Amino acid sequence: MKMQKIKQQWVPYWEWEDWINGMWNKGDESRLQEAIDFTGNAELYGAAMGEVIKAWPRTMLNSLTNTSINRRAFLGHCAVCFKLGISEDITRQAWGFLTDQQRIAADAEATKHIKNYEDTYRELYQNMGAALLS
């Protein structure tokens, strides 16, 4: 059976938990090493990804249903902001300091959590017909 592609859902930005919690604010450069250490630890980073998916439902509905963005990076940025209060621009800088192996492990965690999100999304909305699935 072919998996149906999820249809993007739109949530107004003022309801996004990432925006409310300052993910898009100018970051504090003094926290770069903290972000490097956190994103470089796939176990901690992955656990935070799972937590933020549950804690920020409006952000996740808007962004994880948007298959045209880099959802792995987005989820990672959210996880760092949620867990440490570090903004997206510092997390993006931290990524540049990771080894290839750390990046691969982090991407694997994000991919796993995104797949779980999609599976849950499909299960929740399967009885709503084609309105949320295309």
N, C-alpha and C positions, 0 to 999 in steps of 0.2 A: 504494500500500500504506500503510495506516494504521500509524503508529509506535506500538508498544506502550509503555505507561507503565512506567517502572521501579518495582520494588517496593522499599520501604525496607528496608534491611539494618540490623541493630542490632549495635553493638559496645559492650562495657562501657566506661563513661567512663574508667576507670583505664587503658585501653589507648589512649585518644585522644591523639595527639601534641600537639594544641592545649592540652589540659589539662596534659600532662606539661611542656610548654614555657612555661607561665605565661600563656597568653593571657587567662585569666580572673582573673588577679591584679589588685590595685589598681595602676593605672598611675602612672608618674612624669610629673607635669605639666610638668617641664622639657623633656620630649621632644616636646611638642605641635608645635612648629614643624618638627621633623624629620619627624613623621608627615604634616603638611600638605604639605611639599615632596615627599615620596615619593608620597603618594596623588594629588597633583596632576600627577604625571608619568605619563601613561597607559602610556608605553612601558616604563618601569622597573617600574611597578606590575603591568602585565600580564605581564611576564616572570616576576616573583615569583609570580604566581598559577599560572603553568604549572609552576614549580619546586616549589611547595608541594604541588600535587596529587600529584606523584611522591614527594615526601619524606615526606608524612604520609598514607599509604594508609588507615589505620584511621579516622582522622578523616574523610577524604573519603568512604569507604564509608558511614559512619554518617550524615553530614550532606548530601552531595550526592545521595544517594538519597532524601532527605526533601524532597519537593516542596512541603511545606506551610510551609517556612521561607523567609526571604529569602536564598536561596543566593548571590546576587551580593554582598550585604553580608558574609555569612559568609566567603566565599572571600577577599574583600578583607581582612577582619580577620586571617584566617590568613596571608595573604601578608605583611602588615606584621609580624606576630609572628615569622614564620619568618625574614624577611630582616633585621629590625632589632631584634627582641626587645622590641617595644612592645606593650603589652596592648590588648585590645579596647576598653576604655573610652576610651583616648586616641585610638585610631583613629576611633572614633565621633565624638568631639569634632572631630577634624581634618576630617571630612567636612563639617561645618557651615561651614567656612571656604573650601571649594572653590567655584569659579564653576560656573554651570550647565553650561558647556562642558566643564569638567574632570570633572564628575560624569557627563555623557553619555559621554565618552570612557572613563572608568573602568568604567562599566556595560557598555559595548560589549565591553571586554576580558574582563570577568567572564562575560558571556553567551557569548562565543566559547569560553572555556575550559570552561564548564559543558557546552555542547553537545558539545565534544570528549570530555569525560569520559563523558557519557551514551552517545555513539556507541561508545566503547571498551568501556564496561560492557556494552552490548548485544552487541557482538561477542564478548567474552569468555564471556558467559553464555548465548548463544543455544543452545548444544548441551546446556544443562542443563535444558531444557524450561521449563515455566511457573513453576518454583519461584522464580526471581528476577525474572521479568517477569510483570506482570499485565495 
